[in-house]
Amino acid sequence: MPASFCRRQVTNPGKATMIAEVWRVRLRAIETTGWSPTAHLDSDAAVLAYLEAVFEDGDPALIAAALADVAQVRSSVGADVRD
């Protein structure tokens, strides 16, 4: 949102309050669910694409999290094979 929008003087406080309430209702109506990349790392190609994207970003924390995700997937796959 541009800073000029935030600094704009409100000429009709009633309308501004109504708009703010509409946005509050819309934001409350959004429901989210958990998402884990490990559920989608079901092939070597998927793991490779995931790691390429993460290394391209270059964020060390993201790289560490991605490597942990891959290790989790690999260990669970190994457990299935061993059983």
DSSP file (Angstrom, degrees, kcal/mol; ACC not computed):
  #  RESIDUE AA STRUCTURE BP1 BP2  ACC     N-H-->O    O-->H-N    N-H-->O    O-->H-N    TCO  KAPPA ALPHA  PHI   PSI    X-CA   Y-CA   Z-CA
    1    1 A M              0   0    0      0, 0.0     5,-0.1     0, 0.0     0, 0.0   0.000 360.0 360.0 360.0 129.1    0.0    0.0    0.0
    2    2 A P    >>  -     0   0    0      0, 0.0     4,-1.1     0, 0.0     3,-0.9  -0.303 360.0-126.1 -64.6 146.5    1.5    3.4   -1.0
    3    3 A A  H 3> S+     0   0    0      1,-0.3     4,-1.6     2,-0.2     3,-0.2   0.829 108.7  63.6 -61.9 -31.8    2.5    5.7    1.9
    4    4 A S  H 3> S+     0   0    0      1,-0.2     4,-0.7     2,-0.2    -1,-0.3   0.835  98.0  56.5 -63.3 -30.8    0.4    8.4    0.3
    5    5 A F  H X4 S+     0   0    0     -3,-0.9     3,-0.6     1,-0.2    -1,-0.2   0.902 107.1  48.3 -65.6 -40.1   -2.7    6.3    0.9
    6    6 A C  H 3< S+     0   0    0     -4,-1.1    -1,-0.2     1,-0.2    -2,-0.2   0.808 113.0  47.6 -70.7 -29.4   -2.0    6.0    4.6
    7    7 A R  H 3< S+     0   0    0     -4,-1.6    -1,-0.2     2,-0.1    -2,-0.2   0.509  82.4 120.4 -91.0  -4.2   -1.4    9.8    5.0
    8    8 A R    <<  -     0   0    0     -4,-0.7     2,-0.3    -3,-0.6    -3,-0.0  -0.350  69.1-115.9 -64.5 137.4   -4.5   10.8    3.1
    9    9 A Q        -     0   0    0      1,-0.1     2,-0.6    -2,-0.1    -1,-0.1  -0.556  25.1-123.5 -77.1 135.3   -6.9   12.9    5.2
   10   10 A V        +     0   0    0     -2,-0.3    -1,-0.1     1,-0.2     0, 0.0  -0.679  28.5 179.0 -82.7 121.4  -10.3   11.3    5.8
   11   11 A T  S    S+     0   0    0     -2,-0.6    -1,-0.2     1,-0.3    -2,-0.0   0.705  78.6  37.8 -93.8 -22.6  -13.1   13.6    4.6
   12   12 A N     >  -     0   0    0      1,-0.1     4,-2.2     2,-0.0     3,-0.4  -0.789  64.8-177.2-130.2  89.3  -15.9   11.2    5.5
   13   13 A P  H  > S+     0   0    0      0, 0.0     4,-2.3     0, 0.0     5,-0.2   0.829  82.8  56.9 -59.1 -33.5  -15.2    9.4    8.8
   14   14 A G  H  > S+     0   0    0      2,-0.2     4,-2.0     1,-0.2     5,-0.1   0.922 109.1  44.8 -63.1 -44.1  -18.4    7.4    8.6
   15   15 A K  H  > S+     0   0    0     -3,-0.4     4,-2.6     2,-0.2    -1,-0.2   0.895 111.8  53.1 -67.1 -40.2  -17.4    5.9    5.2
   16   16 A A  H  X S+     0   0    0     -4,-2.2     4,-2.3     1,-0.2    -2,-0.2   0.897 109.6  48.8 -62.0 -40.0  -13.9    5.3    6.4
   17   17 A T  H  X S+     0   0    0     -4,-2.3     4,-2.1     2,-0.2    -1,-0.2   0.901 111.0  50.2 -65.5 -41.1  -15.2    3.3    9.4
   18   18 A M  H  X S+     0   0    0     -4,-2.0     4,-2.1     2,-0.2    -2,-0.2   0.913 111.2  48.3 -64.3 -43.1  -17.5    1.3    7.2
   19   19 A I  H  X S+     0   0    0     -4,-2.6     4,-2.1     1,-0.2    -2,-0.2   0.913 110.8  51.2 -64.0 -42.4  -14.7    0.4    4.8
   20   20 A A  H  X S+     0   0    0     -4,-2.3     4,-2.1     1,-0.2    -1,-0.2   0.893 109.7  50.3 -62.0 -39.2  -12.4   -0.6    7.7
   21   21 A E  H  X S+     0   0    0     -4,-2.1     4,-2.3     2,-0.2    -1,-0.2   0.889 107.4  53.6 -67.1 -39.3  -15.2   -2.8    9.0
   22   22 A V  H  X S+     0   0    0     -4,-2.1     4,-2.4     1,-0.2    -1,-0.2   0.926 110.3  47.5 -60.2 -44.5  -15.6   -4.5    5.6
   23   23 A W  H  X S+     0   0    0     -4,-2.1     4,-2.6     1,-0.2    -2,-0.2   0.883 109.2  53.4 -66.1 -37.8  -11.9   -5.3    5.5
   24   24 A R  H  X S+     0   0    0     -4,-2.1     4,-1.9     2,-0.2    -1,-0.2   0.915 110.5  47.4 -62.2 -41.5  -12.0   -6.6    9.0
   25   25 A V  H  X S+     0   0    0     -4,-2.3     4,-1.4     2,-0.2    -2,-0.2   0.917 112.2  49.6 -65.4 -43.5  -14.8   -9.0    8.1
   26   26 A R  H  X S+     0   0    0     -4,-2.4     4,-0.6     1,-0.2    -2,-0.2   0.906 110.8  49.6 -62.7 -41.6  -13.0  -10.1    5.0
   27   27 A L  H >< S+     0   0    0     -4,-2.6     3,-0.7     1,-0.2    -1,-0.2   0.860 109.7  51.0 -68.1 -34.4   -9.8  -10.8    6.8
   28   28 A R  H 3< S+     0   0    0     -4,-1.9    -1,-0.2     1,-0.2    -2,-0.2   0.792 103.4  60.6 -70.0 -26.9  -11.6  -12.8    9.5
   29   29 A A  H 3< S+     0   0    0     -4,-1.4     2,-0.5    -3,-0.2    -1,-0.2   0.623  80.7 100.7 -78.3 -12.8  -13.3  -14.9    6.8
   30   30 A I    <<  -     0   0    0     -3,-0.7     2,-0.4    -4,-0.6    -3,-0.0  -0.620  55.0-167.8 -78.6 123.8  -10.0  -16.2    5.4
   31   31 A E        -     0   0    0     -2,-0.5     2,-0.3     2,-0.0    -2,-0.1  -0.928   3.2-167.6-111.4 136.4   -9.3  -19.7    6.6
   32   32 A T        -     0   0    0     -2,-0.4     2,-0.3     0, 0.0    -2,-0.0  -0.820   6.5-151.6-119.6 160.8   -5.8  -21.2    6.0
   33   33 A T        -     0   0    0     -2,-0.3     2,-0.1     1,-0.0    -2,-0.0  -0.896  31.7 -92.8-126.5 159.3   -4.5  -24.7    6.4
   34   34 A G        -     0   0    0     -2,-0.3     2,-0.4     2,-0.0    -1,-0.0  -0.368  39.4-165.0 -68.7 150.2   -1.1  -26.0    7.2
   35   35 A W        -     0   0    0     -2,-0.1     3,-0.0     3,-0.0    -1,-0.0  -0.999   8.2-173.4-140.2 134.9    1.3  -26.8    4.3
   36   36 A S    >   -     0   0    0     -2,-0.4     3,-1.2     1,-0.1     4,-0.3  -0.995  22.4-146.7-129.1 131.1    4.5  -28.7    4.3
   37   37 A P  G >> S+     0   0    0      0, 0.0     3,-1.8     0, 0.0     4,-0.5   0.766  94.0  74.7 -65.5 -22.2    6.8  -29.0    1.3
   38   38 A T  G >4 S+     0   0    0      1,-0.3     3,-0.7     2,-0.2    -3,-0.0   0.795  86.1  62.2 -62.7 -26.4    7.7  -32.6    2.4
   39   39 A A  G <4 S+     0   0    0     -3,-1.2    -1,-0.3     1,-0.2     3,-0.1   0.707 108.0  43.8 -69.3 -18.1    4.3  -33.8    1.2
   40   40 A H  G <4 S+     0   0    0     -3,-1.8     2,-1.4    -4,-0.3    -1,-0.2   0.404  86.1  91.4-108.5   0.1    5.3  -32.8   -2.3
   41   41 A L    <<  +     0   0    0     -3,-0.7    -1,-0.1    -4,-0.5    -3,-0.1  -0.495  46.0 134.8 -93.7  66.1    8.9  -34.1   -2.4
   42   42 A D        +     0   0    0     -2,-1.4     2,-0.3    -3,-0.1    -1,-0.2   0.365  61.4  35.3-100.1   4.3    7.9  -37.4   -3.8
   43   43 A S  S  > S-     0   0    0     -3,-0.2     4,-2.2     1,-0.1     5,-0.2  -0.973  81.7-110.1-149.8 163.7   10.6  -37.8   -6.5
   44   44 A D  H  > S+     0   0    0     -2,-0.3     4,-2.6     1,-0.2     5,-0.2   0.871 119.0  55.0 -62.2 -36.0   14.2  -36.9   -7.2
   45   45 A A  H  > S+     0   0    0      2,-0.2     4,-2.5     1,-0.2    -1,-0.2   0.894 107.4  49.0 -65.0 -39.5   13.1  -34.3   -9.7
   46   46 A A  H  > S+     0   0    0      2,-0.2     4,-2.2     1,-0.2    -2,-0.2   0.905 112.2  48.1 -66.9 -41.3   10.9  -32.6   -7.1
   47   47 A V  H  X S+     0   0    0     -4,-2.2     4,-2.7     2,-0.2     5,-0.2   0.927 112.3  49.6 -63.8 -44.6   13.7  -32.5   -4.6
   48   48 A L  H  X S+     0   0    0     -4,-2.6     4,-2.6     1,-0.2    -2,-0.2   0.921 111.6  47.5 -61.3 -45.3   16.1  -31.1   -7.1
   49   49 A A  H  X S+     0   0    0     -4,-2.5     4,-2.1     2,-0.2    -1,-0.2   0.899 112.6  50.4 -63.4 -40.3   13.7  -28.4   -8.2
   50   50 A Y  H  X S+     0   0    0     -4,-2.2     4,-2.1     2,-0.2    -2,-0.2   0.941 113.2  44.5 -61.9 -49.3   13.0  -27.5   -4.6
   51   51 A L  H  X S+     0   0    0     -4,-2.7     4,-2.8     1,-0.2     5,-0.2   0.879 111.1  53.9 -67.0 -37.4   16.7  -27.3   -3.7
   52   52 A E  H  X S+     0   0    0     -4,-2.6     4,-2.0    -5,-0.2    -1,-0.2   0.925 110.4  47.1 -60.8 -44.0   17.5  -25.3   -6.9
   53   53 A A  H  X S+     0   0    0     -4,-2.1     4,-1.5     2,-0.2    -2,-0.2   0.900 113.6  47.9 -64.7 -40.7   14.9  -22.7   -6.0
   54   54 A V  H  X S+     0   0    0     -4,-2.1     4,-1.8     1,-0.2     5,-0.4   0.925 113.0  46.7 -67.8 -44.7   16.1  -22.4   -2.4
   55   55 A F  H  < S+     0   0    0     -4,-2.8    -1,-0.2     1,-0.2    -2,-0.2   0.836 108.2  57.2 -68.0 -31.1   19.7  -22.1   -3.4
   56   56 A E  H  < S+     0   0    0     -4,-2.0    -1,-0.2    -5,-0.2    -2,-0.2   0.881 105.1  51.6 -64.3 -37.2   18.8  -19.5   -6.0
   57   57 A D  H  < S-     0   0    0     -4,-1.5    -2,-0.2    -5,-0.1    -1,-0.2   0.911  94.7-155.0 -65.4 -42.3   17.1  -17.4   -3.2
   58   58 A G     <  +     0   0    0     -4,-1.8    -3,-0.1     1,-0.2    -1,-0.1   0.483  38.0 145.5  84.7   3.0   20.4  -17.7   -1.2
   59   59 A D     >  -     0   0    0     -5,-0.4     4,-2.5     1,-0.2    -1,-0.2  -0.651  42.1-149.3 -77.4 118.9   18.8  -17.2    2.3
   60   60 A P  H  > S+     0   0    0      0, 0.0     4,-2.4     0, 0.0     5,-0.2   0.865  96.1  51.1 -59.1 -38.1   20.9  -19.4    4.7
   61   61 A A  H  > S+     0   0    0      2,-0.2     4,-2.2     1,-0.2     5,-0.1   0.899 111.4  47.9 -66.0 -39.7   17.9  -20.0    7.0
   62   62 A L  H  > S+     0   0    0      2,-0.2     4,-2.5     1,-0.2    -1,-0.2   0.890 110.9  51.4 -67.3 -39.7   15.8  -21.1    4.1
   63   63 A I  H  X S+     0   0    0     -4,-2.5     4,-2.5     2,-0.2    -2,-0.2   0.926 110.3  48.9 -62.5 -44.9   18.6  -23.4    2.8
   64   64 A A  H  X S+     0   0    0     -4,-2.4     4,-2.0     1,-0.2    -2,-0.2   0.910 112.3  48.3 -61.6 -42.3   18.9  -25.0    6.2
   65   65 A A  H  X S+     0   0    0     -4,-2.2     4,-2.2     2,-0.2    -1,-0.2   0.897 111.7  49.9 -65.4 -40.1   15.1  -25.5    6.4
   66   66 A A  H  X S+     0   0    0     -4,-2.5     4,-2.6     2,-0.2    -2,-0.2   0.905 109.5  50.4 -66.4 -41.5   15.0  -27.0    2.9
   67   67 A L  H  X S+     0   0    0     -4,-2.5     4,-2.5     1,-0.2    -1,-0.2   0.887 110.4  50.5 -64.2 -37.0   17.9  -29.4    3.7
   68   68 A A  H  X S+     0   0    0     -4,-2.0     4,-2.3     2,-0.2    -2,-0.2   0.896 109.3  51.5 -65.1 -39.9   16.0  -30.5    6.9
   69   69 A D  H  X S+     0   0    0     -4,-2.2     4,-2.3     2,-0.2    -2,-0.2   0.935 111.8  46.1 -60.6 -46.5   12.9  -31.0    4.8
   70   70 A V  H  X S+     0   0    0     -4,-2.6     4,-2.9     1,-0.2    -2,-0.2   0.907 111.9  51.1 -64.9 -41.5   14.8  -33.2    2.3
   71   71 A A  H  X S+     0   0    0     -4,-2.5     4,-2.5     1,-0.2    -1,-0.2   0.893 109.5  51.4 -62.2 -39.0   16.5  -35.1    5.1
   72   72 A Q  H  X S+     0   0    0     -4,-2.3     4,-1.9     2,-0.2    -2,-0.2   0.919 112.4  45.4 -63.4 -43.7   13.1  -35.8    6.7
   73   73 A V  H  X S+     0   0    0     -4,-2.3     4,-2.2     2,-0.2    -2,-0.2   0.929 113.7  49.1 -65.3 -45.0   11.7  -37.1    3.4
   74   74 A R  H  X S+     0   0    0     -4,-2.9     4,-2.3     1,-0.2    -2,-0.2   0.885 111.4  49.4 -64.1 -38.5   14.7  -39.3    2.8
   75   75 A S  H  X S+     0   0    0     -4,-2.5     4,-1.8     2,-0.2    -1,-0.2   0.875 111.7  48.3 -70.1 -35.4   14.7  -40.7    6.3
   76   76 A S  H  X S+     0   0    0     -4,-1.9     4,-1.6     2,-0.2    -2,-0.2   0.859 111.9  49.5 -72.2 -33.4   11.0  -41.6    6.0
   77   77 A V  H  X S+     0   0    0     -4,-2.2     4,-1.9     2,-0.2    -2,-0.2   0.904 110.6  50.8 -68.5 -40.7   11.5  -43.2    2.6
   78   78 A G  H  X S+     0   0    0     -4,-2.3     4,-2.1     1,-0.2    -2,-0.2   0.870 107.7  53.2 -63.7 -36.9   14.4  -45.2    4.0
   79   79 A A  H  X S+     0   0    0     -4,-1.8     4,-1.3     1,-0.2    -1,-0.2   0.880 108.0  50.6 -65.7 -37.7   12.2  -46.3    6.9
   80   80 A D  H  < S+     0   0    0     -4,-1.6    -2,-0.2     1,-0.2    -1,-0.2   0.893 111.2  48.0 -66.0 -39.2    9.5  -47.6    4.5
   81   81 A V  H  < S+     0   0    0     -4,-1.9    -2,-0.2     1,-0.2    -1,-0.2   0.881 110.1  52.1 -69.5 -37.6   12.1  -49.5    2.5
   82   82 A R  H  <        0   0    0     -4,-2.1    -1,-0.2     1,-0.2    -2,-0.2   0.782 360.0 360.0 -70.7 -26.5   13.6  -51.1    5.6
   83   83 A D     <        0   0    0     -4,-1.3    -1,-0.2    -5,-0.1    -2,-0.2   0.485 360.0 360.0 -73.6 360.0   10.2  -52.4    6.9
